[in-house]
Amino acid sequence: MAKEDDLDLDIDGGDEKPKSGSKKMIIIIALVVVLLSVSAAATLVLTGVLGGDDEAVAEETDSKDKPAKGAEKKAKGKKKEPKAPLSYVPLDPPFVVNFSGDTDVRFLQITVEAGTRNPEVVEQIKEHRPAIRNNLVFLFKSQDPVALDTREGMEKLRQETLVAVQEVLKAETGEPGVENVYFTSFVMQ
Protein backbone atom coordinates (compact mmCIF):
# COMPACT_ATOMS: atom_id res chain seq x y z
CA MET A 1 0.00 0.00 0.00
CA ALA A 2 0.99 3.58 -0.45
CA LYS A 3 2.34 5.61 2.35
CA GLU A 4 0.91 9.00 3.19
CA ASP A 5 4.29 10.60 2.68
CA ASP A 6 4.42 9.44 -0.95
CA LEU A 7 1.23 11.22 -1.82
CA ASP A 8 2.01 14.78 -2.64
CA LEU A 9 -1.21 16.61 -2.25
CA ASP A 10 -0.41 20.26 -2.45
CA ILE A 11 -3.46 21.74 -0.90
CA ASP A 12 -1.84 24.85 0.57
CA GLY A 13 0.28 25.94 -2.44
CA GLY A 14 -2.27 25.33 -5.20
CA ASP A 15 -3.25 28.98 -5.56
CA GLU A 16 0.21 30.30 -6.45
CA LYS A 17 0.97 28.34 -9.64
CA PRO A 18 -2.11 29.39 -11.63
CA LYS A 19 -1.51 33.02 -10.66
CA SER A 20 2.03 33.09 -12.03
CA GLY A 21 0.90 31.34 -15.23
CA SER A 22 -1.99 33.73 -15.73
CA LYS A 23 0.32 36.72 -15.17
CA LYS A 24 2.64 35.44 -17.91
CA MET A 25 -0.32 34.94 -20.24
CA ILE A 26 -1.56 38.49 -19.63
CA ILE A 27 1.92 39.90 -20.33
CA ILE A 28 2.20 37.89 -23.58
CA ILE A 29 -1.25 39.01 -24.74
CA ALA A 30 -0.42 42.63 -23.91
CA LEU A 31 2.84 42.41 -25.90
CA VAL A 32 1.03 40.91 -28.91
CA VAL A 33 -1.61 43.69 -28.79
CA VAL A 34 1.09 46.37 -28.59
CA LEU A 35 3.05 44.87 -31.47
CA LEU A 36 -0.07 44.60 -33.63
CA SER A 37 -0.99 48.20 -32.82
CA VAL A 38 2.46 49.46 -33.73
CA SER A 39 2.41 47.45 -36.95
CA ALA A 40 -1.03 48.78 -37.93
CA ALA A 41 -0.02 52.37 -37.14
CA ALA A 42 3.16 52.05 -39.21
CA THR A 43 1.19 50.63 -42.13
CA LEU A 44 -1.31 53.49 -41.97
CA VAL A 45 1.42 56.11 -41.83
CA LEU A 46 3.33 54.58 -44.71
CA THR A 47 0.25 54.35 -46.92
CA GLY A 48 -0.68 57.94 -46.14
CA VAL A 49 -4.04 57.24 -44.50
CA LEU A 50 -3.13 58.40 -41.01
CA GLY A 51 -0.40 60.92 -41.83
CA GLY A 52 -2.19 62.49 -44.80
CA ASP A 53 -1.08 62.46 -48.40
CA ASP A 54 1.26 65.44 -48.84
CA GLU A 55 0.84 65.38 -52.61
CA ALA A 56 -2.95 65.45 -52.35
CA VAL A 57 -2.85 68.26 -49.77
CA ALA A 58 -0.44 70.28 -51.93
CA GLU A 59 -2.51 69.63 -55.02
CA GLU A 60 -5.71 70.65 -53.26
CA THR A 61 -4.11 73.85 -52.00
CA ASP A 62 -2.66 74.69 -55.41
CA SER A 63 -5.89 73.88 -57.25
CA LYS A 64 -7.67 76.67 -55.37
CA ASP A 65 -5.07 79.21 -56.45
CA LYS A 66 -3.64 77.89 -59.71
CA PRO A 67 -5.15 74.77 -61.28
CA ALA A 68 -2.36 74.36 -63.84
CA LYS A 69 0.31 74.18 -61.14
CA GLY A 70 -1.54 71.35 -59.37
CA ALA A 71 -1.58 69.35 -62.59
CA GLU A 72 2.15 69.91 -63.02
CA LYS A 73 2.87 68.66 -59.50
CA LYS A 74 0.69 65.63 -60.10
CA ALA A 75 2.55 64.82 -63.32
CA LYS A 76 5.94 65.28 -61.62
CA GLY A 77 4.90 63.16 -58.65
CA LYS A 78 3.91 60.19 -60.78
CA LYS A 79 6.44 57.46 -61.18
CA LYS A 80 7.29 56.45 -64.70
CA GLU A 81 5.49 53.27 -65.52
CA PRO A 82 7.70 50.62 -67.04
CA LYS A 83 7.27 50.27 -70.76
CA ALA A 84 5.54 47.26 -72.16
CA PRO A 85 7.78 44.81 -73.97
CA LEU A 86 8.41 45.50 -77.64
CA SER A 87 6.60 43.14 -80.00
CA TYR A 88 8.16 42.49 -83.38
CA VAL A 89 5.89 41.95 -86.37
CA PRO A 90 7.61 40.54 -89.46
CA LEU A 91 6.45 41.98 -92.78
CA ASP A 92 6.93 38.68 -94.56
CA PRO A 93 7.88 37.68 -97.20
CA PRO A 94 11.12 39.62 -97.73
CA PHE A 95 10.92 42.56 -100.11
CA VAL A 96 12.68 42.08 -103.44
CA VAL A 97 12.97 44.98 -105.87
CA ASN A 98 15.08 45.53 -108.95
CA PHE A 99 16.93 48.73 -109.73
CA SER A 100 16.83 50.41 -113.09
CA GLY A 101 19.78 52.26 -114.51
CA ASP A 102 23.42 51.70 -115.26
CA THR A 103 24.68 50.24 -112.01
CA ASP A 104 26.30 46.95 -111.16
CA VAL A 105 23.67 46.42 -108.46
CA ARG A 106 20.41 45.15 -109.91
CA PHE A 107 18.44 43.71 -106.99
CA LEU A 108 17.66 44.60 -103.39
CA GLN A 109 16.26 42.15 -100.89
CA ILE A 110 15.18 43.46 -97.45
CA THR A 111 13.50 41.69 -94.56
CA VAL A 112 11.64 44.19 -92.37
CA GLU A 113 10.13 43.86 -88.91
CA ALA A 114 7.98 46.51 -87.23
CA GLY A 115 8.24 47.11 -83.48
CA THR A 116 5.31 48.14 -81.30
CA ARG A 117 4.44 48.00 -77.59
CA ASN A 118 0.69 47.88 -78.19
CA PRO A 119 -0.84 44.42 -78.76
CA GLU A 120 -3.71 45.98 -80.70
CA VAL A 121 -1.26 47.49 -83.19
CA VAL A 122 0.16 44.02 -83.88
CA GLU A 123 -3.24 43.00 -85.22
CA GLN A 124 -3.61 46.29 -87.12
CA ILE A 125 -0.26 45.73 -88.85
CA LYS A 126 -1.36 42.25 -89.90
CA GLU A 127 -4.69 43.59 -91.12
CA HIS A 128 -3.15 46.41 -93.19
CA ARG A 129 -0.08 44.48 -94.36
CA PRO A 130 -0.99 44.72 -98.09
CA ALA A 131 -1.12 48.54 -97.98
CA ILE A 132 2.09 48.71 -95.93
CA ARG A 133 3.91 46.34 -98.31
CA ASN A 134 2.68 48.33 -101.33
CA ASN A 135 4.10 51.60 -100.03
CA LEU A 136 7.38 49.95 -99.04
CA VAL A 137 7.86 48.35 -102.47
CA PHE A 138 7.55 51.78 -104.09
CA LEU A 139 9.92 53.26 -101.49
CA PHE A 140 12.56 50.57 -101.95
CA LYS A 141 12.30 50.67 -105.75
CA SER A 142 13.00 54.43 -105.78
CA GLN A 143 16.31 54.14 -103.88
CA ASP A 144 19.78 54.85 -105.26
CA PRO A 145 21.88 51.67 -104.82
CA VAL A 146 25.08 53.71 -104.45
CA ALA A 147 23.62 55.61 -101.48
CA LEU A 148 22.41 52.37 -99.88
CA ASP A 149 25.95 51.06 -99.87
CA THR A 150 26.73 53.25 -96.82
CA ARG A 151 25.55 53.00 -93.23
CA GLU A 152 24.08 56.51 -93.45
CA GLY A 153 22.13 55.54 -96.57
CA MET A 154 20.75 52.44 -94.89
CA GLU A 155 19.79 54.41 -91.77
CA LYS A 156 18.05 57.03 -93.91
CA LEU A 157 16.10 54.27 -95.67
CA ARG A 158 15.16 52.75 -92.30
CA GLN A 159 13.76 56.11 -91.14
CA GLU A 160 11.84 56.52 -94.40
CA THR A 161 10.48 52.99 -93.97
CA LEU A 162 9.27 53.84 -90.46
CA VAL A 163 7.50 56.95 -91.75
CA ALA A 164 5.88 54.96 -94.59
CA VAL A 165 4.54 52.31 -92.18
CA GLN A 166 3.30 54.95 -89.73
CA GLU A 167 1.55 56.86 -92.54
CA VAL A 168 -0.43 53.78 -93.58
CA LEU A 169 -1.43 52.97 -90.00
CA LYS A 170 -2.35 56.58 -89.26
CA ALA A 171 -4.51 56.75 -92.40
CA GLU A 172 -6.24 53.46 -91.55
CA THR A 173 -6.47 53.58 -87.74
CA GLY A 174 -5.84 57.19 -86.72
CA GLU A 175 -2.60 56.43 -84.84
CA PRO A 176 0.94 55.74 -86.09
CA GLY A 177 1.20 52.74 -83.73
CA VAL A 178 4.68 51.57 -84.78
CA GLU A 179 7.60 52.68 -82.65
CA ASN A 180 10.39 51.51 -84.93
CA VAL A 181 11.27 49.31 -87.89
CA TYR A 182 14.23 47.00 -88.20
CA PHE A 183 16.03 45.54 -91.19
CA THR A 184 16.78 41.95 -90.26
CA SER A 185 18.25 41.18 -93.68
CA PHE A 186 19.67 43.55 -96.31
CA VAL A 187 21.15 42.14 -99.53
CA MET A 188 22.11 43.99 -102.72
CA GLN A 189 23.33 42.17 -105.86
Backbone bond lengths (Angstrom), bond angles and torsions (degrees), N, CA, C in turn:
res aa  C-N    CA-C-N  psi(-1)  N-CA   C-N-CA  omega(-1)  CA-C   N-CA-C  phi
1 M - - - 1.423 - - 1.507 111.03 -
2 A 1.287 115.51 163.15 1.453 120.51 -176.32 1.506 110.16 -87.76
3 K 1.283 113.91 142.69 1.448 120.31 178.16 1.509 109.42 -83.95
4 E 1.296 117.22 157.57 1.454 121.16 179.46 1.515 111.40 -69.78
5 D 1.313 116.66 -27.53 1.460 120.43 -179.17 1.534 110.96 -70.79
6 D 1.334 116.74 -29.69 1.466 119.66 -178.72 1.523 112.09 -72.57
7 L 1.282 116.87 -26.55 1.451 119.34 179.57 1.504 109.14 -79.30
8 D 1.267 116.20 122.40 1.468 120.71 -178.29 1.508 107.82 -105.88
9 L 1.261 115.51 86.59 1.455 120.20 177.01 1.507 107.20 -98.36
10 D 1.266 116.21 110.18 1.462 121.46 -175.60 1.517 107.90 -95.33
11 I 1.257 116.16 82.08 1.454 121.10 -177.47 1.505 110.40 -82.66
12 D 1.303 118.80 -37.83 1.466 122.23 -176.14 1.524 112.06 -76.92
13 G 1.330 119.45 -38.92 1.466 121.66 -173.96 1.510 113.79 -96.02
14 G 1.283 121.24 13.69 1.455 124.19 -177.20 1.501 113.74 -70.59
15 D 1.305 120.16 -23.46 1.453 122.81 -177.07 1.523 112.57 -78.60
16 E 1.304 119.51 -24.62 1.457 121.79 -173.04 1.535 112.99 -76.80
17 K 1.300 119.58 -40.66 1.458 122.20 -176.11 1.525 111.78 -63.85
18 P 1.296 122.27 -48.61 1.450 120.00 178.71 1.517 112.68 -62.52
19 K 1.329 118.54 -31.19 1.460 120.08 179.44 1.522 111.11 -66.58
20 S 1.327 117.73 -44.58 1.463 119.29 -179.21 1.522 110.85 -67.71
21 G 1.332 118.56 -35.02 1.458 121.77 176.71 1.515 111.70 -68.73
22 S 1.307 117.60 -39.31 1.459 120.18 179.82 1.526 110.96 -71.38
23 K 1.333 117.80 -31.42 1.467 120.43 176.16 1.535 110.48 -65.47
24 K 1.344 115.69 -41.57 1.464 119.62 178.55 1.523 110.60 -64.04
25 M 1.325 116.38 -39.77 1.463 120.73 -179.43 1.523 110.45 -65.54
26 I 1.314 117.63 -40.63 1.471 121.50 178.59 1.525 110.14 -64.62
27 I 1.310 117.90 -40.62 1.468 121.79 179.40 1.534 109.80 -65.18
28 I 1.318 117.67 -43.15 1.475 121.25 179.68 1.523 110.47 -64.03
29 I 1.331 117.24 -44.05 1.465 120.54 179.05 1.523 110.51 -63.30
30 A 1.334 116.78 -41.49 1.465 120.33 179.09 1.529 110.74 -63.02
31 L 1.338 117.62 -41.23 1.468 120.65 178.41 1.528 111.29 -64.22
32 V 1.322 117.12 -41.58 1.466 120.69 178.95 1.523 110.32 -63.34
33 V 1.331 117.98 -42.48 1.467 121.92 179.03 1.521 110.46 -63.31
34 V 1.329 117.31 -42.58 1.465 120.96 179.38 1.521 110.51 -64.34
35 L 1.333 116.64 -45.54 1.459 119.72 179.66 1.524 111.87 -62.54
36 L 1.319 117.91 -41.66 1.457 121.04 177.81 1.527 111.40 -64.90
37 S 1.328 116.30 -38.29 1.471 120.05 178.38 1.520 111.15 -65.00
38 V 1.321 116.27 -44.26 1.466 120.39 179.27 1.528 109.81 -63.90
39 S 1.312 117.22 -42.15 1.453 120.99 179.44 1.531 111.51 -63.19
40 A 1.324 116.90 -43.89 1.466 120.76 178.75 1.521 111.24 -64.56
41 A 1.333 116.94 -42.02 1.468 120.41 179.44 1.527 110.52 -64.10
42 A 1.321 117.29 -41.71 1.468 120.28 179.37 1.520 110.51 -64.13
43 T 1.321 117.33 -40.50 1.457 121.03 178.50 1.522 111.00 -62.89
44 L 1.326 116.60 -43.56 1.464 120.14 179.64 1.526 111.71 -64.59
45 V 1.313 116.58 -40.77 1.468 119.64 179.81 1.521 110.29 -66.61
46 L 1.318 116.64 -43.28 1.459 119.49 -178.60 1.520 112.62 -67.38
47 T 1.303 118.24 -32.55 1.462 119.99 178.98 1.514 112.21 -85.14
48 G 1.308 117.94 -6.88 1.458 120.90 174.76 1.513 114.22 89.21
49 V 1.329 119.25 3.75 1.451 120.63 -178.54 1.512 110.46 -73.65
50 L 1.326 117.64 -47.59 1.447 121.15 -177.07 1.516 111.49 -81.79
51 G 1.331 117.54 -44.08 1.452 121.64 -175.34 1.512 113.63 -82.00
52 G 1.312 119.42 -9.60 1.464 121.68 -177.46 1.504 110.62 85.39
53 D 1.297 116.51 147.24 1.454 122.45 -179.80 1.527 107.65 -92.98
54 D 1.335 116.36 107.45 1.465 120.71 -176.85 1.513 111.60 -57.99
55 E 1.336 117.65 -39.13 1.455 120.63 -178.93 1.528 110.48 -65.49
56 A 1.327 116.83 -40.99 1.463 119.91 179.70 1.522 110.75 -67.54
57 V 1.340 116.84 -40.12 1.470 120.53 178.81 1.522 109.63 -64.75
58 A 1.331 117.56 -45.18 1.461 121.00 179.38 1.519 110.58 -64.33
59 E 1.307 116.66 -40.34 1.462 120.10 -179.97 1.527 110.44 -66.15
60 E 1.323 116.76 -40.81 1.459 120.59 -179.82 1.527 110.12 -65.13
61 T 1.317 116.77 -41.45 1.455 120.83 179.18 1.518 110.74 -65.59
62 D 1.339 116.53 -44.42 1.458 120.16 -179.32 1.525 112.25 -69.43
63 S 1.332 117.70 -31.66 1.456 119.64 -177.08 1.523 111.32 -67.81
64 K 1.328 117.48 -25.15 1.464 119.81 176.64 1.525 110.08 -71.16
65 D 1.327 116.38 -39.71 1.453 120.75 -177.38 1.527 111.94 -87.82
66 K 1.326 116.05 -55.38 1.461 121.41 -174.98 1.527 108.68 -137.55
67 P 1.324 118.50 103.19 1.459 119.72 -177.71 1.525 113.79 -64.49
68 A 1.313 118.29 -32.14 1.462 120.41 -178.06 1.525 110.74 -67.16
69 K 1.331 117.67 -36.50 1.446 120.85 -179.05 1.520 111.02 -65.99
70 G 1.326 117.67 -37.72 1.458 121.98 177.98 1.512 111.00 -62.18
71 A 1.315 117.06 -39.50 1.462 121.05 179.05 1.520 110.53 -66.95
72 E 1.356 116.35 -37.45 1.450 119.53 178.06 1.521 110.61 -64.51
73 K 1.329 117.81 -43.37 1.454 120.64 -180.00 1.519 110.43 -64.60
74 K 1.319 116.84 -37.22 1.450 120.18 179.50 1.529 109.90 -65.51
75 A 1.321 116.96 -41.73 1.461 120.84 179.63 1.527 110.69 -66.71
76 K 1.339 117.59 -39.37 1.455 120.74 179.39 1.516 111.28 -69.61
77 G 1.337 117.18 -34.02 1.447 121.38 -177.03 1.522 113.18 -74.42
78 K 1.314 117.47 -20.61 1.461 120.08 -179.19 1.517 110.05 -71.34
79 K 1.311 114.03 140.75 1.458 118.69 174.27 1.514 108.25 -81.47
80 K 1.317 115.45 147.67 1.462 118.99 176.80 1.514 108.05 -69.63
81 E 1.320 114.65 128.29 1.448 119.25 177.46 1.517 108.28 -78.52
82 P 1.312 116.80 140.93 1.465 118.12 179.00 1.521 110.10 -64.07
83 K 1.307 114.51 144.02 1.459 119.62 -179.31 1.519 109.69 -71.93
84 A 1.306 113.43 149.92 1.465 119.30 175.11 1.523 108.11 -70.21
85 P 1.315 117.30 155.80 1.464 118.74 178.91 1.530 111.10 -66.04
86 L 1.315 114.85 147.83 1.458 121.19 -179.37 1.525 109.41 -77.97
87 S 1.322 115.90 128.24 1.465 121.61 176.41 1.520 108.26 -101.48
88 Y 1.313 115.88 135.06 1.453 121.49 -179.18 1.523 108.95 -104.67
89 V 1.324 115.15 128.53 1.459 121.14 -179.84 1.530 107.79 -116.04
90 P 1.330 117.16 111.81 1.469 118.81 179.17 1.518 110.60 -72.61
91 L 1.316 115.52 138.31 1.472 121.20 175.35 1.522 107.64 -98.45
92 D 1.324 114.48 66.69 1.464 121.54 -176.37 1.512 111.06 -78.05
93 P 1.290 118.92 154.23 1.458 130.09 -5.40 1.531 110.61 -75.43
94 P 1.330 116.95 173.01 1.470 119.20 178.75 1.527 110.96 -59.04
95 F 1.306 115.26 149.12 1.472 121.54 177.95 1.518 108.66 -80.63
96 V 1.325 116.35 133.16 1.464 121.51 175.51 1.519 106.92 -130.33
97 V 1.344 115.58 120.25 1.468 120.57 177.43 1.526 108.39 -130.32
98 N 1.321 114.97 153.10 1.461 118.98 175.81 1.525 108.73 -107.75
99 F 1.337 114.02 148.33 1.453 120.26 179.36 1.514 109.17 -97.09
100 S 1.320 114.92 144.74 1.463 118.81 174.03 1.522 107.60 -102.29
101 G 1.281 116.92 156.79 1.461 119.98 177.77 1.507 111.60 118.03
102 D 1.321 114.05 -175.68 1.459 121.45 -176.89 1.527 110.75 -98.96
103 T 1.281 117.44 67.40 1.462 120.48 176.84 1.519 108.42 -125.74
104 D 1.315 115.19 159.13 1.460 120.08 176.90 1.531 110.65 -72.13
105 V 1.325 116.65 -26.25 1.461 121.30 -178.88 1.519 108.02 -86.61
106 R 1.317 116.44 125.25 1.464 121.12 -177.54 1.522 113.40 -112.84
107 F 1.337 117.83 -29.16 1.455 121.18 -174.70 1.526 111.63 -128.46
108 L 1.325 114.02 150.54 1.461 121.66 174.96 1.524 107.31 -131.17
109 Q 1.319 115.52 128.52 1.459 120.50 174.97 1.528 107.55 -122.82
110 I 1.360 115.86 124.30 1.466 121.78 -178.75 1.528 109.10 -130.96
111 T 1.316 115.27 132.99 1.460 120.96 170.54 1.528 106.45 -104.18
112 V 1.335 115.87 126.33 1.465 121.67 -174.37 1.523 109.70 -119.90
113 E 1.335 115.21 139.90 1.463 121.28 172.37 1.523 107.57 -128.61
114 A 1.334 115.31 137.62 1.462 121.49 178.43 1.524 108.74 -99.05
115 G 1.318 116.67 141.42 1.463 121.78 -179.82 1.518 111.25 -112.83
116 T 1.335 116.07 130.02 1.458 121.87 178.13 1.518 109.36 -144.14
117 R 1.321 116.80 154.15 1.464 121.91 177.28 1.528 111.49 -103.64
118 N 1.321 116.80 -1.10 1.453 121.84 -177.11 1.532 109.21 -106.10
119 P 1.345 117.53 118.48 1.467 119.45 -179.46 1.525 113.57 -61.56
120 E 1.321 117.25 -28.52 1.461 120.24 178.26 1.524 111.24 -66.90
121 V 1.327 116.33 -34.82 1.465 120.92 -179.39 1.526 110.15 -67.64
122 V 1.334 117.20 -31.95 1.464 119.93 177.77 1.525 109.42 -56.95
123 E 1.320 116.15 -45.67 1.461 120.24 178.82 1.530 111.62 -68.11
124 Q 1.328 117.33 -35.79 1.465 120.82 179.00 1.528 110.75 -66.14
125 I 1.328 116.82 -38.38 1.468 120.20 177.72 1.523 109.76 -63.07
126 K 1.325 115.94 -44.13 1.470 119.58 179.49 1.528 110.85 -63.96
127 E 1.313 116.18 -38.89 1.464 120.40 -179.05 1.525 111.99 -67.18
128 H 1.322 117.06 -39.05 1.471 121.55 -175.47 1.532 112.20 -103.33
129 R 1.312 116.74 20.43 1.465 121.34 -179.13 1.528 112.90 -57.41
130 P 1.327 121.40 -40.30 1.480 119.54 179.19 1.533 112.61 -60.22
131 A 1.321 117.81 -42.59 1.467 120.05 179.76 1.530 110.58 -68.24
132 I 1.326 116.59 -39.21 1.473 120.23 178.82 1.530 109.44 -64.29
133 R 1.326 117.18 -47.42 1.464 120.67 -179.54 1.530 111.38 -61.83
134 N 1.323 117.35 -38.93 1.461 121.60 178.77 1.533 110.45 -58.69
135 N 1.305 116.52 -51.06 1.467 120.03 -178.63 1.532 111.39 -64.23
136 L 1.325 116.78 -36.08 1.463 118.84 -179.55 1.527 112.17 -72.24
137 V 1.312 118.20 -34.43 1.469 120.16 176.15 1.527 109.90 -60.87
138 F 1.338 116.57 -46.02 1.469 119.50 178.28 1.528 111.34 -63.15
139 L 1.335 116.40 -39.23 1.471 120.14 178.93 1.524 110.55 -64.09
140 F 1.313 117.80 -48.32 1.461 121.19 -177.21 1.525 111.62 -66.73
141 K 1.317 116.87 -36.51 1.463 121.32 -179.57 1.534 111.36 -65.23
142 S 1.318 116.89 -31.16 1.472 120.89 -176.01 1.531 113.69 -83.90
143 Q 1.315 118.87 2.67 1.461 121.85 -175.79 1.529 112.44 -80.64
144 D 1.326 114.16 153.08 1.468 121.97 174.86 1.533 107.62 -90.47
145 P 1.332 118.37 118.04 1.471 119.65 -176.98 1.526 113.62 -62.43
146 V 1.329 117.80 -27.77 1.466 120.14 179.03 1.532 109.67 -68.06
147 A 1.327 117.01 -40.34 1.464 120.79 179.10 1.530 111.23 -68.26
148 L 1.328 116.89 -33.19 1.467 120.13 -178.78 1.520 112.62 -73.86
149 D 1.311 116.23 -8.97 1.462 120.14 -179.19 1.529 111.82 -79.22
150 T 1.320 118.12 -0.79 1.471 122.47 178.76 1.526 109.73 -114.44
151 R 1.313 115.16 158.59 1.478 120.24 178.07 1.524 110.15 -63.37
152 E 1.314 116.94 -40.65 1.467 121.08 179.94 1.524 110.69 -62.49
153 G 1.330 116.43 -40.53 1.458 120.96 178.68 1.518 111.58 -64.98
154 M 1.323 116.55 -41.18 1.462 120.25 177.75 1.534 111.21 -66.28
155 E 1.323 116.59 -40.91 1.469 120.42 179.17 1.525 110.79 -65.02
156 K 1.331 116.27 -39.58 1.468 120.15 177.51 1.538 110.00 -62.82
157 L 1.318 117.03 -42.29 1.458 120.99 178.14 1.539 110.80 -64.69
158 R 1.315 116.87 -37.76 1.466 119.97 178.51 1.531 110.68 -63.55
159 Q 1.328 116.63 -41.67 1.476 120.21 177.46 1.529 111.10 -64.96
160 E 1.328 116.71 -41.86 1.465 120.54 177.91 1.531 110.86 -64.42
161 T 1.318 116.34 -36.04 1.465 121.10 177.04 1.522 110.34 -64.12
162 L 1.321 116.92 -44.16 1.467 121.29 177.56 1.525 110.89 -58.60
163 V 1.323 116.44 -46.14 1.468 120.62 179.85 1.533 110.32 -62.32
164 A 1.330 117.04 -41.69 1.473 120.39 -179.58 1.531 111.40 -63.17
165 V 1.331 117.15 -42.23 1.467 120.72 179.06 1.527 109.72 -66.46
166 Q 1.327 116.64 -44.56 1.466 120.39 -179.78 1.525 111.77 -63.48
167 E 1.338 117.46 -36.33 1.470 120.40 178.72 1.529 111.30 -63.29
168 V 1.319 116.98 -42.90 1.471 119.76 179.16 1.524 109.98 -63.79
169 L 1.326 117.08 -47.29 1.465 120.12 -178.83 1.523 111.85 -64.77
170 K 1.321 116.75 -38.21 1.466 119.46 179.15 1.527 110.57 -66.76
171 A 1.330 116.83 -39.64 1.470 120.21 178.59 1.528 111.22 -66.31
172 E 1.324 116.99 -35.58 1.464 120.72 -175.32 1.527 113.33 -89.35
173 T 1.345 117.64 -34.31 1.464 120.10 -173.39 1.523 113.71 -118.96
174 G 1.316 117.62 -15.63 1.463 120.46 -179.04 1.522 113.75 95.08
175 E 1.322 118.34 -9.04 1.462 122.27 179.22 1.520 109.67 -133.56
176 P 1.359 117.64 145.62 1.466 119.36 179.75 1.525 112.59 -66.42
177 G 1.323 118.14 -35.82 1.454 123.11 171.61 1.516 117.63 69.63
178 V 1.311 119.36 -41.30 1.458 122.35 -175.44 1.518 109.26 -91.21
179 E 1.322 115.15 130.70 1.459 121.57 -179.53 1.523 112.26 -85.35
180 N 1.331 116.31 -35.55 1.456 120.23 -177.66 1.523 109.88 -162.01
181 V 1.319 115.73 162.24 1.459 121.14 171.94 1.520 108.04 -125.26
182 Y 1.315 114.64 152.70 1.459 120.69 -176.12 1.519 109.07 -133.03
183 F 1.340 115.64 137.72 1.453 121.00 172.77 1.522 106.38 -92.13
184 T 1.313 117.25 113.78 1.458 119.86 -179.91 1.527 111.26 -95.58
185 S 1.324 116.19 -9.97 1.451 121.78 174.14 1.529 107.38 -154.57
186 F 1.321 115.92 137.57 1.478 120.81 -177.49 1.519 107.83 -146.53
187 V 1.336 116.68 106.01 1.473 121.11 -175.93 1.521 109.09 -128.02
188 M 1.338 115.44 129.26 1.474 121.13 173.03 1.516 108.13 -120.77
189 Q 1.370 115.65 134.68 1.479 120.09 177.75 1.502 109.31 -131.30
